[in-house]
Amino acid sequence: MKNQRVHILTSWWCTNDCIFCMDDKTLRNFISLEKCKKNLLDWLKYSKEVTFTSWEPTIHPKIVEMVKMAKELWYETIQIISNWRKYKDINFVLDLINAWVTDFIISIHWYNSLLHDSIVRKQWVFNDVLKWLVNISKLKKKYNLVFNTNTTIIRQNYKYTYKIVYFLEKFPIDSIVLNVVIPQQEALKNKNEILVKYSLMAEEFKKLVILQNKFNNIYINWFPYCLWKELDSLIWFREPVEFEQDWVNIARHSDNHDLDVKWDIELKIINWKLKREECKQCIYFNNCEWIWESYINIYWWQEFNPIIK
């Protein structure tokens, strides 16, 4: 299987309150060091890459120890997905780097404080973003780090996608990933306020092609190819495929727009996603990440038409 990565779910807790959150906010828990080590050992045979994620790994009191544990087990790529709020403390960042974090992914959803902070529903957060962007710009080359960003696209920011990406391109970012919102939990509760049709997003994503041609580092996640075939230079295939208990999953992905990545899949619900019979005709059938079932329950199928040779 190509490009597998182990995802360790560290914390059912977060310091933000994002309007699009897909997680169950009734949960409050941290993974234990013992459970973390067991998962790292169990999944080492599948991958040399590990991501610490869900919800906010940096608030786990033992996150540095968990990173060291992964390094001692010879994981080669150690990644953290974070809302970056704790990264304003440069000493904490250095502790993670010295423990052997190789890849940082941070979430950023706007290019100034007013709307960004309303999306995450916390004040003064964007100011911390700017501090982190400056810090990582200084540290990236010195420590040979990989630095990526995640942006969730919702009604409030989709018409400004180009401006968000243009802002981010001013920094030494390896991959700028745009995530389509998943309509579940808090996001489903707020659907009337935040959801926007994929077909409308596609019109805005077209504007990114010129930036992609220049920087080649823009990726759209969880987006169907059939809405605009020219977007295949931006769509990123990353399908979480195997879930194990409540603390770990395996993801398979292509970080380089690799349209040769194909999986043996059936027409059925897989990870809360759907395809329909008509999809079998599409030239992208084996590459498409399917459509979230909850999205189809809201908007149905009218905007999705197979691309036929």
C-alpha angles and dihedrals in degrees: 000000000000122000102347120185130188114229115205112199102215110173137022088203138081140190092217129064101210116194090224098046113149097193130098105258093196089075120090116175147115128219113247122238089242093053091045092052092048091052092047091051095044094051099038090094089062101046148005091211126083133182124199107210148134127105107345112330097185092070092058104111090222101041094118091050090050091053090050089049091054091049092050089053089055100250103165100201117042115183135183124200109202146159084235095225093125091048091080083083100080092194090059090051090051090050089056093046092049089049085056110261104163101177130044122193118185131185120235124164107179141017100242137035103254101069097022093060092046090055094052090036095226129108127241093010098125090058087061089051091058091050090052093047089054093045095049091046088060096042101041099078096036093055099028092241130173111228123193135167134214123209122184112215115220137152092278096059110018095098089055098049092116092053092048092051092043089054092050093049088069088073130064095262119159097199131014106199122195113201124202108225117257110227100225138104110351092001091054091047089054095039096125090055103041113021121101128178118263090232090061091047090051090060090056093043090058088070090062095065092085090053091046091053089054103040105017092206105102120111130181113207128205094007126137118239094215095074093069121355095202088068090073088098089064106034114105119208111219115147120176100219112168127044123193120195112303106307110051143038137175120234126195117201149157114228094186104056089260107181090184090075105108131166132198101248136164131218098263141098109292120178090345092307133120143206125184133218092263090059090072089074093058120104087222096052095116094043102043117102092221125237125284109257091222090055091053090049088059104036104015123209106299097109095050117083124166119249107232126193 
